[in-house]
Amino acid sequence: MTAAEISRIAGVTRATVSNWRRRHDDFPAPSAGTESSPLYDLPAVQAWLRSRGHTSTASPTEELRTALRLLGPGSGVAARLFPLAAGASRRTLEELAELAALPDDRLIARAEKTAGELPTAVPEAEPVRYGPDDANAIRALLGCVREAGPQAAVDVLAERELDEGAVSGVYQTPEGLAVLMARLLPANVSRVLDPACGSGTLLAAAARRGARRLLGQDSLPVQGRRTAVRLLLAAPEAETAIRVGDSLRADAFPEVTVDAVLCNPPFADRDWGHDELAYDPRWAYGLPPRLESELAWVQHALAHLEPGGHAVMLLPPALAFRSSGRRVRAELIRAGALRAVVSLPARAAYPLHIGLQIWVLQRPEPGGTDRTTVLFVDGEGEQRDGAPGTAPATDTATATADVGTRGSSRPRRSGPSSSSSAASSSAASFDWAGLTDRVLGQWTAFTTAPDTYADEPGVARAVPLVDLLDDVVDVTPARHVRATAADIDPAALARRVDDLHKQLAEQVTALAASSASDGWKPSGASAREWRTATVSDLARGGALTVLRAAAPGTRGAKGSGAPTVERPVLAARDIAAGNPPSGTAVDIHTDAAQPVAAGDVLVRAVAGGGDAAAMTRVADVRDAGALLGQHIHLLRPDPARLDPWFLAGFLGAEDNIASASTGSTHVHVTPGRLRVPLLPLEEQRRYGEAFRRVHELRAAARRTADLAADTAATLTTGLTAGVLLPPAGPGTPGSPGGRSI
């Protein structure tokens, strides 16, 4: 391991490690590397740190990553540790601790026995054999299973194997999205297939919904192993069959039909087998074009369904409108196979820069009921709310005479400006629970009574098949759910405009009060100079604590996967936008679920170049008890020595952030390098009160801007839809000086 890795696990700077090397004769000698870049033996370093009273600050997952890396590329140990992770999940915490404490030879023998308990559960798993060099990795794996849970260990193993294989473009389906997709299936499904199973998140979600036969296939052996172990952990009673291979070219389940298919297939695959599969019987709706691999996956899923069975698939938005796929889309619609299309917000899943879509399909039943409509739900609409000139869907929907209650209204920002749109953060913020409720409300109402389903303009609409079968066959939800002039109640929109004007006037008054200039005096003929200390210095002196986030939750029942989060999560976007905690389980890093306390100082760890949003925040009662999300540093000051507002104000200064950051397009803040003036507590409090006022000014300005944007967008909608008249005034026909064109 390198000196940098030693500093990371010991929680010190690299300069401290260099000092240890010079000052302590018993510091381990380099075991490899060069004179300028020495490498050290991990067990020797750990033993030395323990002898000096230095406990490791590295998380269990980070220790496992380090142990795997030290074995070097090509060792293959990550693949051989998958069965051990599954076997270890069946041991108690005490048994795992005892196993890790064994001497190397006995540890290896016991590990082989534990891994051998599951010889057929993991695809392509040979009888496991470990060597003496694997002992440290085995101990790290057992520690990770014990402290962070078996699923965290499995994810690290998969990450390492993918890195060794130089595999790119492999992303895990977010837990919240998997839950939504699984809940779109009927409640009684028992047999579920995922032909591109990846990490197994979708099959695990189906298991939680009651599925008891789980089938999966993936072209990557590591993903097959990952899914198999995940299902052993998440659904030990289920019958599972995971296979490795290309589902389109070499279907592992050619004669199998199931109740449901869940799938997040590869996108834009130009080598999916167009020529060799040209006459495949699966293409019941037409040969998929060479550049439309996603339509091959759609038909593959339908071919594996029992009549009446459902498929829920995550697909790119271009599939809904590309001209090359028009004929296949048309056939899917004519046959009644396409039941619903749901658009998702950008950042819901990789690739993060586009809003993906969920397609719900159903295999037609011979002699079944003719389907006459397709449901469209605009789940990304809230991302456009409040943006000037782009908010007609939301504003017209809220102004209709009869706004339904299915799935609730669009999510809105809470706090003093709850009636306005969060223009500054809506593109990056969404609530999985709210989005799921909203989509499921529409889907349930549609499937329960499709003939009497009532549209919700701007949110969801059931479109007759004949209206979709035009020259382009575009099934983009935003195209179909947009509210029209006929949907808008002029009186309701006028009342909304009056309400927004009143709120805006009140907010402008509050902004003026926040920006009062009294009491701000010059410091003298020149700027003040003061002694400063770094955050690292203050932490060593006990004035504050930089908390390392703990692993999420506590280890629950064996086989637990992603953490169940019952508390809100404070995300970095909340700090930037001044919002209360809005994150969910998908925002928690594997090693970051630290509860926030009132008075904590929170620092964004990453910012874009030219980012003018707030970098720091003092946690208040809204934040207390929330879990810490990704990309946030948490500093907990001693209130008897440091005022939190004083600390947050100086830490967030532009020059301070710049001097403690690396990068250009995206800067990464190193909190230990941030500097703070050394001032008496009373003077700190004076500065702290001033910084608190600055914070209130920033918040008031943001709320005013949001309300102004919402008001402008609503007025534009009303005028262009013909439901509002311009106010009479100079230059208006019918007024003094006005004339018609």
N, C-alpha and C positions, 0 to 999 in steps of 0.2 A: 504494500500500500504506500501511497505517496505521503509527503508531509502535509499536503492540503487535506487529505482524508483523515490523517491523525488529528488535525486541528478541528475537523468537523465532528468526529466522534467524541473528542474531549471537550468541545465547547469553548475553545480558545482560539486566538489568532495564530496565523502561521509564524509570526514573529516570536510568539511564546514557544512554539515547537522548536524553532531555531535556537532559542535560549536554552531550552532543556538539553538539546544536543551538545551545546558548548559547556554547560555548567555541571551536568550530571554524568559522571563516568559510567554509571550503570545503565544509561539509556541504551536501548537495543541498537546494535550496529546494523548498518544496511545489509540486507541479504541479497540484493540484486540491484539492477539499475546502473547508473553512472555516478561519477563524483558530483556532477552538477544536478542530477535528477535521481537521487537515491530512492530505493524501494525498501520497505521494511516488512518484517514478518508480523502478520496480524496478531496471532496468539501472544507473541513476545511483547508487542506493544500493549495489548490489553492487560497482560500480567503486570507490566511496569506501571500502567495507569492505576490499576487496583492497588498496587503496593504504595502508591503515593496518595491514595484516597480520592482519585479522580474517577467518578462514575461516568459511564458513557452517556452523552446527551443525544446520541443518534437514536432514531426511532427503530423499532424492530424491523420494519420493512427496509430501512436504509442499511441496517447491519446485514440483512440478507443480501441486498444488492451488492454490498461491498464484498461479502464472502464469495459470491458467485463470480464477480469480476476478477477477483484475485486468482481464481483457477484458470483464467485465461480463455481466449476464444477456442472453440473446438473441443472443449472438455466434455460437452454433452451432459454435464451433471444436471442442468435444469430439467431436461427431459426425464432423467432418471429419478428426479425428486417428486414428480407429480404423484405417483402412487404412494409415496411416503407421506405427502401432505394429506391425502385422503385417509390413509390409515391413522395418522396422528390425530385427525379430527375426532376419532373415536376414543381417544384417551382422555383421562381427566387431567386437570392442571397439575396435580401432584405427580401423576405418572410421567407427564412430559418433563417436568423438572428433574425427576429421578433419572430418566433416560438421558437427558442432556449432560448430567453429571458423571456418567460412566466413563471409564478410560476408553481411548480410541478404539481398541480392538473389540471390546464388548459393545460399544456404541454402534459400530458398523454392523456387527452380527445382529443386534436387536433391530436396527433400522432395516436391514434386509428382510428380516422376518415380518416386520410390520408392513413394509411395502408389498410383500408377497401375499398378504391376505386378500388383495384385490387383483389377482392376475389377469382376469378377463374384462375388468370394468373399464380400463383405459385403452383406447385404440392404439394398435401397434406397440403395445407394451411388452417387451421381452422380460424374462426373469431378471430381476434387478440385482446388480452387483455393485458394491461400493468399494473404493480403495482408501488407503490411509490418507491420501490428499483430500478426500471428501469430508473428513470429520468436521472441519470448521463450518463448512456449508450445511452439514446435517444439523449441527448445534444451532446455527443461525435460523434454519428452517423451523426447528422445534420451538425456538424462542419466539419467532414470528407467529406461529400457530397459537402459542400460549398467550401472547400479549395482544396481538392484533386480530386474531381469528384466522381460520384456515383459508377463507376466500382471499384475504389480503396476501397470504403466502402464495397461493396459486397465481394470482395476478402478477406478482413479482417474477415468478418462474416463467410465465408466459412472456412477460416483457423482455426478460433476458434472452429467451430462445428466439423471439422475433428479432431482437437486435443482432444476435449472432448470425441469423439467416439473412440479414439486411433486407427484411421485408418492410415495405412502406405501404401506406394507405390502409392500415388495419386499425379500425376504431371500434371501441366498445359502445353498444347501444346504451344510452343513458337509462338508469333505473326508472325514472319517472315516465319516460317514453315507453319503455317495455310494459309498465303497468297499464298505461292508457291503451296500448295496442291489444293487450290480453283481455282487457275489460270490454273491448268492442266485439269480442266473440260471445256467442250464446253461453249461458251459464252451465249448460250440461255437456260440454265437450269433454271427451275422455281421451281421444287419440289425437295428438298434435305433432306436426312435422315442421321442422325448420331446415330447409335445404341449403342454407348458407349460415350455419349456426354460430360461427364466430366464437365468442366467449361464452355462449349459452345463456345470456341474459333473458332472451325472449322465452326460451323453453322453461327456465326457472320461474318466470312470471306466470306461464301457463300452468305449471305445477301448483303454484299458490292458488290458482283459480279452480283447482280440482282435477286437472288432467292427470291420468294415471298411466298412460303409455306415451313416452316421449321419444321421438325419432329425430335424429339430426345428422347432417353431413356437412363437411367443410373440406376445401381443397388443401388446407394447411394442416399437417399432422399436429402441430402445437395447439391449434385452435380446437381440433378434435379432442385432444387430451384435456384441454382447459374446460371444454363443455362437459365432458364425462365426469370430471372431478367435481365441477360445480353442481351437477345434478345429483351426484352421490351425497353432497353436503346439503343441498336444498330440498331434495325429494328422495330420501333413502328408501321409501316404500314403493316408489314408482318403478315401472318396467322401462328401462332405457335401452336404446340401441343407437350408438354414435358410430359413424363410419367416416373414413377419410377418402376423398376423391372429388372429382369435378362433377357436380350434380347434373349439369346439362349434358356433358359428354358421356359420363359413366354413372348413371343414376344407380345408387345403391339400393333403392327401394322401387324397382320398376313396376311391380305388380301390386303395390300397397296403396290403398286409399285410406284416408283419415277423415276425422270430423272437422279438422281445422288446420290451416297453415299459418304460421307467423314467420315473417321473413324480412330481413334488412339486407337485400342482395347487393352485390358489387355494382357500382355505377360506371357507365361509359366504358364498358369492356369491349374493345374492338375485336378481340380474338375469342369470342364466345362459341364459335363453331358454326357460323352461318352456312358455309358451303357443305360441310360434311353432314349437317343435320337438316338439310333443305327439305327432306321428305319425311321428317319425323312425325309420327301420329299425334304428338302433343300439340301441334299447331292447328288446333281446331278453329281458331279465329283468324287465321292467315299467317303466312311466313313472316316472322319478325324481320324487319330490315336489318341490314348489316350493322348500322349505327344505333340500333335500338335494342341493345341486349336486355334492357329492363323488361321489354315486352315478351322476351323469351322466358324470363323468370316468372312473369305474371301467368303465362300459359302453362308453364311447368307446375306452378302451384295449383291452378285449376284442374289440371290433369290428375292430381293426386287426391282430389276431394271426392267424397261421397256426394251423390246428388243432394243438393240443398246445403252442403258444407260451405263454410266461410273461410276466406283467406284475408288476412290483414297484412299489408305490405308497406314498407317505408320506401318512397321513391322520389327521384329528383323532380323539381317543378317543370323542367323542360319537357318531360314525358307527356305532360298534359296538353301541349300545343304544337310540338314539332310536326312539321308537315309530313315527314317520312313515316310517322306512325299513325297517320290519320285513318287509314283503312282498317287497321287492327282495332283502334279505338272505336271506330264506328261499329264493327262487328261485336265487340264486347257490349256496347250499348244496346244494339238491336236484340241481342240474345238475352238481355237482362242480367248479364254477369257482373256489370259494374253497378254497385249499390250506392256507394258514397265516396266522396273525395273531401279530405280535410286538409287545409293548409296549416302549417305550423310556423311559429315565429322563427326568425333567424336566430342562431345560437342554440336552438333546441337540441341539435345533434350535429355531428360532423357530416359534411363540411360546414363550418360555423357561419360562413358569409352568406349563405342562402337559406331561405325558408323551405324546408322539405315538405312533402305531402304524404298523407296516409291514404292509401286506396283500400276500400273495403269491397271485396268481390264475393260472389256466391255462385256456385256451380248450378246451372239451371236444372230443375227437376222435370223429367218427362211428364207431361200432363199437369204440371204445377200451375199456380196462379201467374198470369201474365203480369210482369212488372212494368209500370208505366212512367215512373219517375226515378230520378237519381238525386240523392241528397248532397248538397254542397254546404260545407261549414267553413267559415273564414276564421281560423284560429290565429292567424297572424294579424288580424285587423287592428288589435290594440297597439301593434308596433307603429302604426301610422297615425294613431290618435294624437291630435294636438300639433302635428307638423303643419305649418302653414300651407294651405292649398292642397293638402292631402288627407283631410279628415272628414270628407263628406259622409263616409259610411257610418262612422260613429255618431256624428252630430245629427244626421237625419234619422238614424235609428232611435236615438233618445227622444226625438221630437215627434215620433209617430203617435197617432191617436191611441193605439193599443199596443204597447210594448209588452211582449210575453215574458214569462218568468222561467222558462226552461233553461237550465244551465246558468241562471243568473245573468245579469248584465255584464258588459265588458269590465274587466278589472280596472280599478282606478287607484290612483295614488292616495294613500291615506294621509292624515295630517290636516293642517289648516286649509290646504288647497285641494281637498279631496274631490271637488267637483271639476277640477281642471285636469288636463292631460299632462303626464310627465314627459314633456318633449325631450328633455335632456337625457333621459335614461330609458325610455320605453323600448328603444331598439335593442337594449342589452338585458332587459329585465322581463321575466315572466314567472308566473306561479304555476307549477305543475298541477297542484291540487285543484286550483281554480280552473285551469285549462281543461283538465280531465272532466270535472263536473260539467263544464259548459258543453263540451263535445258529447259526452254521454247523455246529457239531457236531451239534446237534439236527436241523437241516434235512437234513443229509447222511444221518444215520441214518434219518430218516423217509422220505426219497425213495428210499433204497436198498432198504429192506424195510419198506414201510408196514404190512404185515400182522403183522409180528413186532416192530414198534417197541416198546421198553420205556419206559414213562413214567418220569419223574423227578419225584416229588412235590415241589411247591413251585417247580419250575423249568420243566418242560415236560410236556405231556400230549397224546396223540392222542385226540380225542373223537369217538365215533361220530356220524354225521350225524343219526340219529334222536334223539339226546339234545339236539341243538341246536335242533330244530324244535319248540319249545314256544311258549307264548303271547307271549314277548318276543323270541325269537331273538337273545339277547345273546351277542355274540362277543368280549367283553372277556377278555383272557387271564387276568387275576388271578382271575376268577370260576371258571375251569375248572382251573387248575393247582394251586390251593390244596391242601395236604396235608390228608388226613382222618385220623381216628383209626386207620383200618385201615392207613394207611401207616407208622405210628410203631411202632418197636420199643421197648417199655417199658424193657427192660434197657439199651438204648443211650442212651435219654434220661436214665435214672437215672445212668449213668456220666458223661454230659455235665454233669449238675447237680453231681455230686461234683467234677469237674474245675474247673468254674467257681467253686465255693466255695473250693477250694484257691487258685486264682489270685487271687480277690478278697481272701482273707486275706493272701496275700503282698503284694498291692498296697497294702492298708491299712497294713501294716507299713512299706512303702517311703514311703508318704505321710506317716506320722508322723515318719519320719526326716528327710524333706525339710522338714518344718515345724518342726524343732527351733528353739527360741527363744533358745538360748544365744548370747551375743556381740553382741546387738543393744542398743546403748546410746543414750541421748538425746544430742543434739548440744550441749545446754546449756540455758540458761534460755529461749532463743528459737531460731528456725530460723536456719540458716546463710545468709549472704548471699554471693554470689560474682558476679564479672564473667562475662558470657556473650558468645558470638559466634554469629552465624547460620551455617548450613551454607554459605551463599554466601560469607561471609567466610572460613571455613576453606578452602573450595575455592580462593578467590583466593590464599590464603597457602600453598597446596600441602600442607596437612595431610591433605586427602582429595580424592578425585575423584568427582564425580557423573557416572557414565558414561551417555552417550547410547547406547541400544541400537542395534546395527548391523542392517542388513537381514538377513533369515534366510538362513543358509548362504552359499554362493558361487554365482555364476551358473553353472549347468551347461550342458547342451546346450540349443540353441535350442529354444524351445517348452516349456521346463519350466514347470509351473504352480505349484501349492502346493509349499512346500519339503518335501523328504523328510527327516524328522527321525529320526535314529538314536539320539539321546541323550534322556534324560528332560527334561521341561520343568517348571520350578518355577512353580507357579501361586499366585496370591494366596490362594486357599483353603488351600493347604498351609501358608502362614505363619500364617493364622488358626487352623488346626486342629493345628498342630505335626506335620504329616505329612511324610514324605520326598517328593521331587518326584513328582507323579502326573499331570502334564499331558501332552498329546500335541500334534501339529501344530495342531489346532484352537484350542489355547490360546495360540499364538504370534501376537502382533500383527504386521501386515505389516512394521513397523519395529522389532520387538523380539525378537531372538534372541541376546542378549548372554550369553556363557558366564559362569557363576558360579564364583568362586574361594573357597576356604576363607578365612574371616576377613572376607569382604564383609558389609556390613550392609544388610539388605533391609527396605524400608519399604513397607507396603501403601499404594497411592495412593488407594483409595476404601474407605470404611467406611460401614455403615448407621448411622442415628441410634440411639444407645444400644448400639452394638456393644461388647461386653466382651471380644472375642477379642483375641489378641496382635496388635499393629500392627507390630512389628519382629522381626527374627530375625538372629542371627549365623550365617552359612553355615558348615557343618562338612563333614566328609569325605563325608557322605551327599549333600550338595548340590553338591560340587565337580564342575565339568564340565557340570552341567545347564544348559539354556538358560533364559533369562529369559522368563517369561510376561507376560501383559497385566496392567496396573494394579499394577506394582511399580517402585519407585525403587531403584536399586542405588548404594550408596555404598561406595567402596573407600578405607579409611583408610590413612595411612602408619603402620605399626606402631611406628616410632620416635618418633611424636608423638601418636598417639591409640590408646587401647585399644579394640578393637571392642566388647567387652561394655559398657564404660562408655558408649560412643557409643550403642549400641542401647538401653540402659536409659533414658537421658535423652531420646532422640528419641521413644521410645514412651510417654512420660508423658502422661496424659490431658490435662493443661493445655497441654502443648506442642503436642500434635496439634490441640487446639481452636483455639489461637492461630494455627496455620499452615494452617487449613482454611477452605473455603468450602462453603456449602450447609447444609441441615438434615436432610432425609430421608436423603440420601446426601452425605457430606462428602468433598471432594476435597482431598487434602493437597498443599501446595506445599512440596517438601523444602527449598528454599533459605531459607524463613522459619523453619524449626525452629531452636531455640537450644540451645547446649551450654555448660556451665560451663567456664571456663578454669582448669584445675588441672594441677599437675605430674604427670608420667607415673606416678610411684609411687603417688600418691593416686588417679589414674584407675584403676590396677590394683586397688586395694582396693575401690573402688566396682564395678569390673567383676566381681570375684569375687562380690560381694554380688548383683549383678544376675543372674549365672549361677545362683546358688542359687535366686533367685526364679523363674527360667525353669524350673528342675528341679521346683520346687514346683507351678508351673502344669501342667507336663506330667504329673506324678504324679497331680494332682487330676483331670485329664482322663481318664487311663487308668482310674482308680478309678471314676469316674462311668460310663464306657463299660461296664466289667465289671459294675457293679451293675445297669445297665439291661438288659444281656444276660442276667444271671442271673434278674432278675425276669421278663423276657419268657419265658424258657425254662420257669420254674416255672409261670407262668400257663398256657402252652400245655399242659404236662403234666397239670395239674389239670383244666383245662376239657375236654381230650380224653379224660379217663378213663384215662390211662396212668400217672399217679403218684397215690399215696395220701398224704393229709395225715399228717404225723408224729404219733405218739401223744403226748398231753399233756393237761393239765388242760382240761376242757371238751369232750374228744373222746369219743364213744361208746366204751365199753370201757375207759375210764380213770377213775381216781378223780374224782368230781364231774361226770362226763360223763353225758349222757342223750340219747336219741333225740328227734326232733321228733314 
